[in-house]
Amino acid sequence: MIKISCEACGWVAVTGEPVNDVWREHEAGCPAVGGAVRHLPDLPPIRPRLPEVNPCRHRLVRRQIAVMGNGVKKYAVMCELCGRFVG
């Protein structure tokens, strides 16, 4: 439900219909001397922009991540600069 109000005459409508259609209907028959004045609520503050992303140029290295019980070593390929696992 959307709330619409007129600052000139104090008219308030809570509706699920298209807002502009309801407002146009009120505007045509508003009893206020100067005509209808639509009250628009303050907008929420704009969120700050995210910082610019600089992609990593990935310097791949093979790192040992585990030694199995039978002596086999497990490796991971990862970026030396950012630490992201590649494979």
SVG drawing of the C-alpha trace seen along z (x, -y; Angstrom):
<svg xmlns="http://www.w3.org/2000/svg" viewBox="-14 -30 70 75">
<polyline fill="none" stroke="black" stroke-width="0.4" points="0.0,0.0 1.2,-3.5 0.4,-6.7 -0.3,-9.9 -1.1,-13.2 -2.0,-16.8 -0.3,-19.6 -2.9,-22.2 -6.1,-20.5 -4.7,-17.7 -6.2,-14.9 -4.6,-11.5 -5.0,-8.3 -3.6,-4.9 -4.0,-2.9 -2.8,0.1 -3.9,-1.5 -1.6,-3.4 -0.5,-6.5 -0.6,-9.0 -4.2,-8.0 -5.4,-8.5 -3.5,-11.9 -5.0,-13.1 -8.5,-12.3 -7.9,-14.3 -6.2,-17.2 -9.3,-17.7 -11.5,-18.2 -9.2,-19.6 -11.1,-22.1 -8.0,-24.1 -7.8,-27.7 -4.5,-27.5 -5.2,-23.9 -3.6,-20.6 0.0,-20.5 1.4,-16.9 3.5,-16.0 6.5,-14.0 8.3,-12.2 12.1,-12.7 14.1,-10.1 16.5,-7.9 20.2,-9.0 22.2,-7.7 24.5,-4.9 28.2,-5.7 29.8,-4.2 32.0,-1.1 35.7,-1.6 37.2,-1.0 38.3,2.6 41.8,3.2 42.1,6.7 45.1,8.7 47.6,9.8 47.9,13.2 51.4,14.6 50.6,18.3 52.6,20.5 52.2,24.1 51.9,24.4 51.9,27.5 48.7,27.8 48.8,31.4 50.8,34.5 48.7,37.7 49.3,40.7 51.1,42.6 53.6,39.7 52.0,38.2 52.1,34.4 49.0,32.4 49.5,29.0 47.2,26.1 47.8,23.5 47.2,20.1 48.1,16.4 51.2,15.2 49.8,11.6 46.2,12.0 46.0,15.5 43.1,16.6 43.0,20.3 43.1,21.0 43.0,24.7"/>
</svg>
